[in-house]
C-alpha cells in the first residue's frame, strides 16, 4: 500500500525526513519553479520606489517611514498589498522641502 492509498483510507501518516533530504528537495523545487510574477505598476501612479529603496535613499529606519505615513509627511501608495513611495515625494524630502505632499 502506498501513501496515497493510505491517505484515501483515512489513515494517519507520520513521515520522518532528514534535514539534508529536505534541503535537497527544496533545491529541486526551486530549480524547476517559475519565478514569482511581478505586478505591473499602474501608469497613473507615476514612478515609485520600494520601501527598501526609500529607506536607503532617505537614510531612515522603517519606523520613520511608518511615522511619516501616519502624520501625512510621506504617504505611501498601496499597490498589490505593498507600500510604494512616489519618486517626486522622496525627491522633495531630499531637496529639503518641508512636506512631501
Biopython code that builds the backbone (N, CA, C, O; Angstrom):
import numpy as np
from Bio.PDB.StructureBuilder import StructureBuilder

atoms = [
    (1, "UNK", "N", (0.850, -1.165, 0.000)),
    (1, "UNK", "CA", (0.000, 0.000, 0.000)),
    (1, "UNK", "C", (0.900, 1.234, 0.000)),
    (1, "UNK", "O", (1.847, 1.317, 0.782)),
    (2, "UNK", "N", (0.596, 2.210, -0.897)),
    (2, "UNK", "CA", (1.401, 3.424, -0.932)),
    (2, "UNK", "C", (0.734, 4.520, -0.087)),
    (2, "UNK", "O", (-0.357, 4.316, 0.444)),
    (3, "UNK", "N", (1.391, 5.680, 0.034)),
    (3, "UNK", "CA", (0.894, 6.758, 0.876)),
    (3, "UNK", "C", (-0.443, 7.307, 0.398)),
    (3, "UNK", "O", (-1.302, 7.654, 1.209)),
    (4, "UNK", "N", (-0.619, 7.387, -0.915)),
    (4, "UNK", "CA", (-1.875, 7.915, -1.449)),
    (4, "UNK", "C", (-3.039, 7.014, -1.048)),
    (4, "UNK", "O", (-4.082, 7.498, -0.607)),
    (5, "UNK", "N", (-2.860, 5.715, -1.202)),
    (5, "UNK", "CA", (-3.925, 4.779, -0.829)),
    (5, "UNK", "C", (-4.196, 4.852, 0.672)),
    (5, "UNK", "O", (-5.350, 4.813, 1.099)),
    (6, "UNK", "N", (-3.145, 4.956, 1.463)),
    (6, "UNK", "CA", (-3.307, 5.038, 2.902)),
    (6, "UNK", "C", (-4.080, 6.290, 3.302)),
    (6, "UNK", "O", (-4.950, 6.239, 4.171)),
    (7, "UNK", "N", (-3.757, 7.418, 2.661)),
    (7, "UNK", "CA", (-4.451, 8.660, 2.999)),
    (7, "UNK", "C", (-5.902, 8.618, 2.545)),
    (7, "UNK", "O", (-6.772, 9.184, 3.207)),
    (8, "UNK", "N", (-6.174, 7.957, 1.427)),
    (8, "UNK", "CA", (-7.558, 7.833, 0.961)),
    (8, "UNK", "C", (-8.396, 6.997, 1.915)),
    (8, "UNK", "O", (-9.606, 7.195, 2.016)),
    (9, "UNK", "N", (-7.773, 6.084, 2.602)),
    (9, "UNK", "CA", (-8.481, 5.267, 3.577)),
    (9, "UNK", "C", (-8.636, 5.990, 4.915)),
    (9, "UNK", "O", (-9.255, 5.465, 5.841)),
    (10, "UNK", "N", (-8.079, 7.180, 5.013)),
    (10, "UNK", "CA", (-8.204, 7.959, 6.242)),
    (10, "UNK", "C", (-7.178, 7.610, 7.286)),
    (10, "UNK", "O", (-7.345, 7.943, 8.459)),
    (11, "UNK", "N", (-6.133, 6.955, 6.886)),
    (11, "UNK", "CA", (-5.093, 6.578, 7.841)),
    (11, "UNK", "C", (-4.243, 7.756, 8.239)),
    (11, "UNK", "O", (-4.025, 8.673, 7.448)),
    (12, "UNK", "N", (-3.771, 7.732, 9.449)),
    (12, "UNK", "CA", (-2.873, 8.768, 9.919)),
    (12, "UNK", "C", (-1.462, 8.389, 9.532)),
    (12, "UNK", "O", (-1.017, 7.272, 9.795)),
    (13, "UNK", "N", (-0.756, 9.319, 8.906)),
    (13, "UNK", "CA", (0.580, 9.031, 8.402)),
    (13, "UNK", "C", (1.570, 9.980, 9.052)),
    (13, "UNK", "O", (1.352, 11.192, 9.058)),
    (14, "UNK", "N", (2.636, 9.460, 9.590)),
    (14, "UNK", "CA", (3.745, 10.255, 10.110)),
    (14, "UNK", "C", (4.945, 9.988, 9.225)),
    (14, "UNK", "O", (5.258, 8.841, 8.908)),
    (15, "UNK", "N", (5.608, 11.052, 8.833)),
    (15, "UNK", "CA", (6.759, 10.928, 7.947)),
    (15, "UNK", "C", (7.962, 11.563, 8.630)),
    (15, "UNK", "O", (7.866, 12.666, 9.169)),
    (16, "UNK", "N", (9.075, 10.880, 8.609)),
    (16, "UNK", "CA", (10.312, 11.415, 9.137)),
    (16, "UNK", "C", (11.227, 11.717, 7.962)),
    (16, "UNK", "O", (11.467, 10.869, 7.103)),
    (17, "UNK", "N", (11.733, 12.948, 7.943)),
    (17, "UNK", "CA", (12.590, 13.374, 6.842)),
    (17, "UNK", "C", (13.878, 13.925, 7.430)),
    (17, "UNK", "O", (13.857, 14.718, 8.372)),
    (18, "UNK", "N", (14.989, 13.501, 6.871)),
    (18, "UNK", "CA", (16.279, 14.044, 7.301)),
    (18, "UNK", "C", (16.408, 15.471, 6.781)),
    (18, "UNK", "O", (15.901, 15.785, 5.705)),
    (19, "UNK", "N", (17.077, 16.329, 7.530)),
    (19, "UNK", "CA", (17.258, 17.716, 7.147)),
    (19, "UNK", "C", (17.936, 17.830, 5.786)),
    (19, "UNK", "O", (17.537, 18.659, 4.968)),
    (20, "UNK", "N", (18.933, 17.027, 5.537)),
    (20, "UNK", "CA", (19.635, 17.069, 4.257)),
    (20, "UNK", "C", (18.698, 16.710, 3.105)),
    (20, "UNK", "O", (18.769, 17.320, 2.038)),
    (21, "UNK", "N", (17.816, 15.718, 3.312)),
    (21, "UNK", "CA", (16.835, 15.361, 2.279)),
    (21, "UNK", "C", (15.875, 16.509, 2.014)),
    (21, "UNK", "O", (15.508, 16.766, 0.867)),
    (22, "UNK", "N", (15.468, 17.199, 3.074)),
    (22, "UNK", "CA", (14.569, 18.337, 2.935)),
    (22, "UNK", "C", (15.246, 19.473, 2.170)),
    (22, "UNK", "O", (14.621, 20.117, 1.327)),
    (23, "UNK", "N", (16.513, 19.716, 2.463)),
    (23, "UNK", "CA", (17.265, 20.746, 1.738)),
    (23, "UNK", "C", (17.391, 20.398, 0.257)),
    (23, "UNK", "O", (17.233, 21.264, -0.603)),
    (24, "UNK", "N", (17.674, 19.139, -0.037)),
    (24, "UNK", "CA", (17.797, 18.704, -1.420)),
    (24, "UNK", "C", (16.463, 18.864, -2.156)),
    (24, "UNK", "O", (16.432, 19.302, -3.306)),
    (25, "UNK", "N", (15.385, 18.513, -1.498)),
    (25, "UNK", "CA", (14.052, 18.643, -2.093)),
    (25, "UNK", "C", (13.742, 20.114, -2.381)),
    (25, "UNK", "O", (13.167, 20.446, -3.418)),
    (26, "UNK", "N", (14.130, 20.985, -1.451)),
    (26, "UNK", "CA", (13.934, 22.418, -1.649)),
    (26, "UNK", "C", (14.713, 22.910, -2.870)),
    (26, "UNK", "O", (14.180, 23.668, -3.680)),
    (27, "UNK", "N", (15.963, 22.486, -3.003)),
    (27, "UNK", "CA", (16.774, 22.875, -4.165)),
    (27, "UNK", "C", (16.128, 22.422, -5.464)),
    (27, "UNK", "O", (16.092, 23.168, -6.443)),
    (28, "UNK", "N", (15.621, 21.198, -5.467)),
    (28, "UNK", "CA", (14.973, 20.669, -6.671)),
    (28, "UNK", "C", (13.716, 21.455, -7.014)),
    (28, "UNK", "O", (13.462, 21.752, -8.181)),
    (29, "UNK", "N", (12.931, 21.791, -5.998)),
    (29, "UNK", "CA", (11.702, 22.548, -6.247)),
    (29, "UNK", "C", (11.993, 23.949, -6.761)),
    (29, "UNK", "O", (11.347, 24.418, -7.699)),
    (30, "UNK", "N", (12.964, 24.620, -6.147)),
    (30, "UNK", "CA", (13.262, 25.981, -6.581)),
    (30, "UNK", "C", (13.921, 26.012, -7.951)),
    (30, "UNK", "O", (13.835, 27.019, -8.655)),
    (31, "UNK", "N", (14.571, 24.935, -8.336)),
    (31, "UNK", "CA", (15.197, 24.887, -9.663)),
    (31, "UNK", "C", (14.149, 24.803, -10.769)),
    (31, "UNK", "O", (14.362, 25.323, -11.865)),
    (32, "UNK", "N", (13.024, 24.154, -10.492)),
    (32, "UNK", "CA", (12.012, 23.988, -11.534)),
    (32, "UNK", "C", (10.852, 24.965, -11.398)),
    (32, "UNK", "O", (10.039, 25.085, -12.315)),
    (33, "UNK", "N", (10.763, 25.664, -10.273)),
    (33, "UNK", "CA", (9.661, 26.596, -10.059)),
    (33, "UNK", "C", (9.866, 27.847, -10.900)),
    (33, "UNK", "O", (10.991, 28.310, -11.083)),
    (34, "UNK", "N", (8.775, 28.381, -11.402)),
    (34, "UNK", "CA", (8.868, 29.617, -12.164)),
    (34, "UNK", "C", (9.028, 30.779, -11.195)),
    (34, "UNK", "O", (8.503, 30.738, -10.083)),
    (35, "UNK", "N", (9.749, 31.813, -11.611)),
    (35, "UNK", "CA", (9.943, 32.955, -10.715)),
    (35, "UNK", "C", (8.611, 33.641, -10.451)),
    (35, "UNK", "O", (7.714, 33.603, -11.293)),
    (36, "UNK", "N", (8.476, 34.270, -9.282)),
    (36, "UNK", "CA", (7.206, 34.937, -8.982)),
    (36, "UNK", "C", (6.960, 36.064, -9.966)),
    (36, "UNK", "O", (7.886, 36.770, -10.367)),
    (37, "UNK", "N", (5.727, 36.221, -10.343)),
    (37, "UNK", "CA", (5.404, 37.291, -11.282)),
    (37, "UNK", "C", (5.348, 38.610, -10.541)),
    (37, "UNK", "O", (4.910, 38.676, -9.393)),
    (38, "UNK", "N", (5.786, 39.633, -11.194)),
    (38, "UNK", "CA", (5.789, 40.961, -10.611)),
    (38, "UNK", "C", (4.597, 41.711, -11.174)),
    (38, "UNK", "O", (4.392, 41.768, -12.387)),
    (39, "UNK", "N", (3.815, 42.285, -10.273)),
    (39, "UNK", "CA", (2.658, 43.040, -10.719)),
    (39, "UNK", "C", (3.121, 44.327, -11.366)),
    (39, "UNK", "O", (3.974, 45.018, -10.810)),
    (40, "UNK", "N", (2.585, 44.669, -12.525)),
    (40, "UNK", "CA", (2.987, 45.924, -13.155)),
    (40, "UNK", "C", (2.466, 47.117, -12.362)),
    (40, "UNK", "O", (1.369, 47.074, -11.806)),
    (41, "UNK", "N", (3.251, 48.163, -12.319)),
    (41, "UNK", "CA", (2.831, 49.386, -11.644)),
    (41, "UNK", "C", (1.868, 50.116, -12.565)),
    (41, "UNK", "O", (2.164, 50.285, -13.748)),
    (42, "UNK", "N", (0.731, 50.550, -12.056)),
    (42, "UNK", "CA", (-0.222, 51.241, -12.916)),
    (42, "UNK", "C", (0.372, 52.537, -13.466)),
    (42, "UNK", "O", (1.128, 53.225, -12.779)),
    (43, "UNK", "N", (0.025, 52.858, -14.697)),
    (43, "UNK", "CA", (0.579, 54.033, -15.364)),
    (43, "UNK", "C", (0.252, 55.326, -14.631)),
    (43, "UNK", "O", (1.071, 56.245, -14.604)),
    (44, "UNK", "N", (-0.933, 55.408, -14.035)),
    (44, "UNK", "CA", (-1.339, 56.648, -13.378)),
    (44, "UNK", "C", (-0.606, 56.903, -12.067)),
    (44, "UNK", "O", (-0.654, 58.017, -11.547)),
    (45, "UNK", "N", (0.062, 55.904, -11.530)),
    (45, "UNK", "CA", (0.729, 56.059, -10.239)),
    (45, "UNK", "C", (2.051, 56.806, -10.347)),
    (45, "UNK", "O", (2.578, 57.255, -9.328)),
    (46, "UNK", "N", (2.599, 56.953, -11.540)),
    (46, "UNK", "CA", (3.884, 57.613, -11.689)),
    (46, "UNK", "C", (5.012, 56.692, -11.276)),
    (46, "UNK", "O", (4.809, 55.497, -11.062)),
    (47, "UNK", "N", (6.190, 57.250, -11.167)),
    (47, "UNK", "CA", (7.344, 56.451, -10.763)),
    (47, "UNK", "C", (7.310, 56.227, -9.260)),
    (47, "UNK", "O", (7.011, 57.138, -8.488)),
    (48, "UNK", "N", (7.624, 54.989, -8.855)),
    (48, "UNK", "CA", (7.542, 54.632, -7.436)),
    (48, "UNK", "C", (8.824, 53.960, -6.969)),
    (48, "UNK", "O", (9.481, 53.249, -7.728)),
    (49, "UNK", "N", (9.170, 54.197, -5.700)),
    (49, "UNK", "CA", (10.260, 53.494, -5.050)),
    (49, "UNK", "C", (9.677, 52.433, -4.131)),
    (49, "UNK", "O", (8.578, 52.594, -3.600)),
    (50, "UNK", "N", (10.421, 51.348, -3.949)),
    (50, "UNK", "CA", (10.038, 50.354, -2.950)),
    (50, "UNK", "C", (10.363, 50.914, -1.564)),
    (50, "UNK", "O", (11.033, 51.939, -1.442)),
    (51, "UNK", "N", (9.891, 50.243, -0.539)),
    (51, "UNK", "CA", (10.173, 50.653, 0.839)),
    (51, "UNK", "C", (11.678, 50.618, 1.092)),
    (51, "UNK", "O", (12.235, 51.537, 1.693)),
    (52, "UNK", "N", (12.332, 49.553, 0.628)),
    (52, "UNK", "CA", (13.782, 49.431, 0.845)),
    (52, "UNK", "C", (14.552, 50.532, 0.124)),
    (52, "UNK", "O", (15.507, 51.085, 0.671)),
    (53, "UNK", "N", (14.140, 50.851, -1.100)),
    (53, "UNK", "CA", (14.802, 51.922, -1.842)),
    (53, "UNK", "C", (14.629, 53.259, -1.119)),
    (53, "UNK", "O", (15.569, 54.048, -1.013)),
    (54, "UNK", "N", (13.423, 53.498, -0.630)),
    (54, "UNK", "CA", (13.124, 54.748, 0.059)),
    (54, "UNK", "C", (13.944, 54.869, 1.340)),
    (54, "UNK", "O", (14.487, 55.935, 1.631)),
    (55, "UNK", "N", (14.037, 53.793, 2.099)),
    (55, "UNK", "CA", (14.833, 53.786, 3.334)),
    (55, "UNK", "C", (16.293, 54.094, 3.022)),
    (55, "UNK", "O", (16.932, 54.881, 3.722)),
    (56, "UNK", "N", (16.815, 53.473, 1.973)),
    (56, "UNK", "CA", (18.216, 53.687, 1.611)),
    (56, "UNK", "C", (18.461, 55.118, 1.138)),
    (56, "UNK", "O", (19.447, 55.742, 1.529)),
    (57, "UNK", "N", (17.573, 55.635, 0.303)),
    (57, "UNK", "CA", (17.749, 56.994, -0.232)),
    (57, "UNK", "C", (17.660, 58.059, 0.856)),
    (57, "UNK", "O", (18.441, 59.011, 0.871)),
    (58, "UNK", "N", (16.702, 57.891, 1.766)),
    (58, "UNK", "CA", (16.492, 58.907, 2.792)),
    (58, "UNK", "C", (17.349, 58.678, 4.035)),
    (58, "UNK", "O", (17.477, 59.568, 4.876)),
    (59, "UNK", "N", (17.937, 57.482, 4.152)),
    (59, "UNK", "CA", (18.769, 57.173, 5.302)),
    (59, "UNK", "C", (17.986, 57.131, 6.602)),
    (59, "UNK", "O", (18.459, 57.583, 7.644)),
    (60, "UNK", "N", (16.773, 56.579, 6.524)),
    (60, "UNK", "CA", (15.916, 56.492, 7.713)),
    (60, "UNK", "C", (15.564, 55.033, 7.995)),
    (60, "UNK", "O", (15.847, 54.149, 7.187)),
    (61, "UNK", "N", (14.958, 54.799, 9.127)),
    (61, "UNK", "CA", (14.515, 53.479, 9.544)),
    (61, "UNK", "C", (13.080, 53.261, 9.070)),
    (61, "UNK", "O", (12.367, 54.222, 8.781)),
    (62, "UNK", "N", (12.659, 52.004, 8.989)),
    (62, "UNK", "CA", (11.282, 51.712, 8.568)),
    (62, "UNK", "C", (10.263, 52.296, 9.537)),
    (62, "UNK", "O", (9.148, 52.626, 9.132)),
    (63, "UNK", "N", (10.626, 52.428, 10.806)),
    (63, "UNK", "CA", (9.695, 53.035, 11.765)),
    (63, "UNK", "C", (9.478, 54.513, 11.450)),
    (63, "UNK", "O", (8.401, 55.052, 11.707)),
    (64, "UNK", "N", (10.490, 55.164, 10.899)),
    (64, "UNK", "CA", (10.347, 56.561, 10.493)),
    (64, "UNK", "C", (9.366, 56.671, 9.342)),
    (64, "UNK", "O", (8.526, 57.570, 9.325)),
    (65, "UNK", "N", (9.465, 55.757, 8.372)),
    (65, "UNK", "CA", (8.506, 55.769, 7.267)),
    (65, "UNK", "C", (7.088, 55.570, 7.782)),
    (65, "UNK", "O", (6.149, 56.203, 7.299)),
    (66, "UNK", "N", (6.938, 54.694, 8.757)),
    (66, "UNK", "CA", (5.622, 54.446, 9.338)),
    (66, "UNK", "C", (5.089, 55.723, 10.004)),
    (66, "UNK", "O", (3.930, 56.091, 9.816)),
    (67, "UNK", "N", (5.951, 56.394, 10.786)),
    (67, "UNK", "CA", (5.552, 57.642, 11.452)),
    (67, "UNK", "C", (5.196, 58.721, 10.441)),
    (67, "UNK", "O", (4.211, 59.440, 10.610)),
    (68, "UNK", "N", (5.999, 58.830, 9.394)),
    (68, "UNK", "CA", (5.730, 59.833, 8.362)),
    (68, "UNK", "C", (4.413, 59.555, 7.650)),
    (68, "UNK", "O", (3.684, 60.483, 7.302)),
    (69, "UNK", "N", (4.108, 58.282, 7.434)),
    (69, "UNK", "CA", (2.838, 57.932, 6.796)),
    (69, "UNK", "C", (1.677, 58.327, 7.707)),
    (69, "UNK", "O", (0.676, 58.870, 7.238)),
    (70, "UNK", "N", (1.807, 58.055, 9.011)),
    (70, "UNK", "CA", (0.746, 58.402, 9.966)),
    (70, "UNK", "C", (0.523, 59.912, 10.039)),
    (70, "UNK", "O", (-0.609, 60.373, 10.184)),
    (71, "UNK", "N", (1.609, 60.675, 9.938)),
    (71, "UNK", "CA", (1.490, 62.133, 10.049)),
    (71, "UNK", "C", (1.149, 62.796, 8.712)),
    (71, "UNK", "O", (0.814, 63.980, 8.675)),
    (72, "UNK", "N", (1.233, 62.032, 7.610)),
    (72, "UNK", "CA", (0.943, 62.602, 6.291)),
    (72, "UNK", "C", (2.147, 63.236, 5.624)),
    (72, "UNK", "O", (2.018, 63.824, 4.550)),
    (73, "UNK", "N", (3.320, 63.128, 6.241)),
    (73, "UNK", "CA", (4.536, 63.733, 5.691)),
    (73, "UNK", "C", (4.997, 63.025, 4.425)),
    (73, "UNK", "O", (5.372, 63.680, 3.452)),
    (74, "UNK", "N", (4.973, 61.689, 4.424)),
    (74, "UNK", "CA", (5.325, 60.895, 3.250)),
    (74, "UNK", "C", (4.347, 59.722, 3.185)),
    (74, "UNK", "O", (4.529, 58.698, 3.844)),
    (75, "UNK", "N", (3.326, 59.899, 2.388)),
    (75, "UNK", "CA", (2.243, 58.915, 2.326)),
    (75, "UNK", "C", (2.547, 57.891, 1.232)),
    (75, "UNK", "O", (2.763, 58.266, 0.080)),
    (76, "UNK", "N", (2.565, 56.610, 1.578)),
    (76, "UNK", "CA", (2.850, 55.580, 0.581)),
    (76, "UNK", "C", (1.641, 55.316, -0.314)),
    (76, "UNK", "O", (0.502, 55.630, 0.030)),
    (77, "UNK", "N", (1.929, 54.734, -1.462)),
    (77, "UNK", "CA", (0.900, 54.281, -2.384)),
    (77, "UNK", "C", (0.728, 52.784, -2.135)),
    (77, "UNK", "O", (1.698, 52.029, -2.207)),
    (78, "UNK", "N", (-0.487, 52.353, -1.846)),
    (78, "UNK", "CA", (-0.746, 50.932, -1.638)),
    (78, "UNK", "C", (-1.013, 50.306, -3.006)),
    (78, "UNK", "O", (-1.924, 50.722, -3.722)),
    (79, "UNK", "N", (-0.218, 49.313, -3.356)),
    (79, "UNK", "CA", (-0.412, 48.645, -4.643)),
    (79, "UNK", "C", (-0.058, 47.180, -4.503)),
    (79, "UNK", "O", (1.073, 46.836, -4.159)),
    (80, "UNK", "N", (-1.022, 46.317, -4.770)),
    (80, "UNK", "CA", (-0.790, 44.878, -4.699)),
    (80, "UNK", "C", (-0.358, 44.419, -3.320)),
    (80, "UNK", "O", (0.427, 43.479, -3.197)),
    (81, "UNK", "N", (-0.863, 45.071, -2.280)),
    (81, "UNK", "CA", (-0.508, 44.686, -0.924)),
    (81, "UNK", "C", (0.865, 45.176, -0.484)),
    (81, "UNK", "O", (1.349, 44.795, 0.581)),
    (82, "UNK", "N", (1.490, 46.013, -1.295)),
    (82, "UNK", "CA", (2.815, 46.530, -0.958)),
    (82, "UNK", "C", (2.765, 48.046, -0.883)),
    (82, "UNK", "O", (1.934, 48.685, -1.528)),
    (83, "UNK", "N", (3.661, 48.611, -0.092)),
    (83, "UNK", "CA", (3.756, 50.059, 0.016)),
    (83, "UNK", "C", (4.857, 50.552, -0.917)),
    (83, "UNK", "O", (5.986, 50.060, -0.890)),
    (84, "UNK", "N", (4.510, 51.513, -1.725)),
    (84, "UNK", "CA", (5.483, 52.167, -2.613)),
    (84, "UNK", "C", (5.442, 53.659, -2.336)),
    (84, "UNK", "O", (4.456, 54.187, -1.822)),
    (85, "UNK", "N", (6.521, 54.322, -2.682)),
    (85, "UNK", "CA", (6.635, 55.743, -2.413)),
    (85, "UNK", "C", (6.907, 56.483, -3.712)),
    (85, "UNK", "O", (7.760, 56.079, -4.502)),
    (86, "UNK", "N", (6.176, 57.565, -3.927)),
    (86, "UNK", "CA", (6.327, 58.343, -5.156)),
    (86, "UNK", "C", (7.732, 58.958, -5.216)),
    (86, "UNK", "O", (8.219, 59.528, -4.240)),
    (87, "UNK", "N", (8.360, 58.827, -6.372)),
    (87, "UNK", "CA", (9.701, 59.379, -6.573)),
    (87, "UNK", "C", (9.679, 60.880, -6.309)),
    (87, "UNK", "O", (10.586, 61.412, -5.668)),
    (88, "UNK", "N", (8.658, 61.558, -6.795)),
    (88, "UNK", "CA", (8.572, 63.008, -6.616)),
    (88, "UNK", "C", (8.509, 63.378, -5.139)),
    (88, "UNK", "O", (9.134, 64.356, -4.728)),
    (89, "UNK", "N", (7.764, 62.614, -4.326)),
    (89, "UNK", "CA", (7.661, 62.900, -2.892)),
    (89, "UNK", "C", (9.009, 62.695, -2.199)),
    (89, "UNK", "O", (9.403, 63.504, -1.359)),
    (90, "UNK", "N", (9.710, 61.627, -2.543)),
    (90, "UNK", "CA", (11.021, 61.352, -1.946)),
    (90, "UNK", "C", (12.014, 62.442, -2.358)),
    (90, "UNK", "O", (12.808, 62.901, -1.537)),
    (91, "UNK", "N", (11.970, 62.852, -3.619)),
    (91, "UNK", "CA", (12.876, 63.898, -4.097)),
    (91, "UNK", "C", (12.633, 65.222, -3.384)),
    (91, "UNK", "O", (13.583, 65.953, -3.102)),
    (92, "UNK", "N", (11.383, 65.539, -3.089)),
    (92, "UNK", "CA", (11.070, 66.777, -2.358)),
    (92, "UNK", "C", (11.724, 66.755, -0.974)),
    (92, "UNK", "O", (12.269, 67.760, -0.519)),
    (93, "UNK", "N", (11.662, 65.603, -0.317)),
    (93, "UNK", "CA", (12.293, 65.493, 1.013)),
    (93, "UNK", "C", (13.803, 65.636, 0.872)),
    (93, "UNK", "O", (14.439, 66.337, 1.660)),
    (94, "UNK", "N", (14.380, 64.969, -0.135)),
    (94, "UNK", "CA", (15.831, 65.062, -0.346)),
    (94, "UNK", "C", (16.259, 66.487, -0.669)),
    (94, "UNK", "O", (17.373, 66.890, -0.334)),
    (95, "UNK", "N", (15.387, 67.248, -1.313)),
    (95, "UNK", "CA", (15.691, 68.654, -1.665)),
    (95, "UNK", "C", (15.453, 69.611, -0.514)),
    (95, "UNK", "O", (15.709, 70.809, -0.636)),
    (96, "UNK", "N", (14.957, 69.085, 0.619)),
    (96, "UNK", "CA", (14.770, 69.925, 1.793)),
    (96, "UNK", "C", (13.412, 70.565, 1.921)),
    (96, "UNK", "O", (13.209, 71.391, 2.811)),
    (97, "UNK", "N", (12.472, 70.212, 1.061)),
    (97, "UNK", "CA", (11.119, 70.750, 1.190)),
    (97, "UNK", "C", (10.500, 70.224, 2.480)),
    (97, "UNK", "O", (10.751, 69.087, 2.879)),
    (98, "UNK", "N", (9.694, 71.053, 3.126)),
    (98, "UNK", "CA", (9.151, 70.663, 4.420)),
    (98, "UNK", "C", (8.111, 69.559, 4.348)),
    (98, "UNK", "O", (8.041, 68.725, 5.251)),
    (99, "UNK", "N", (7.313, 69.531, 3.313)),
    (99, "UNK", "CA", (6.302, 68.473, 3.203)),
    (99, "UNK", "C", (6.346, 67.863, 1.821)),
    (99, "UNK", "O", (6.507, 68.561, 0.820)),
    (100, "UNK", "N", (6.198, 66.525, 1.778)),
    (100, "UNK", "CA", (6.272, 65.814, 0.506)),
    (100, "UNK", "C", (4.996, 65.991, -0.295)),
    (100, "UNK", "O", (5.022, 65.851, -1.518)),
    (101, "UNK", "N", (3.890, 66.293, 0.350)),
    (101, "UNK", "CA", (2.615, 66.428, -0.377)),
    (101, "UNK", "C", (2.110, 67.832, -0.280)),
    (101, "UNK", "O", (1.052, 68.146, -0.826)),
]
sb = StructureBuilder()
sb.init_structure("model")
sb.init_model(0)
sb.init_chain("A")
sb.init_seg("    ")
for serial, (resi, resn, name, xyz) in enumerate(atoms, 1):
    if name == "N":
        sb.init_residue(resn, " ", resi, " ")
    sb.init_atom(name, np.array(xyz, "f"), 0.0, 1.0, " ", f" {name:<3s}", serial, name[0])
structure = sb.get_structure()
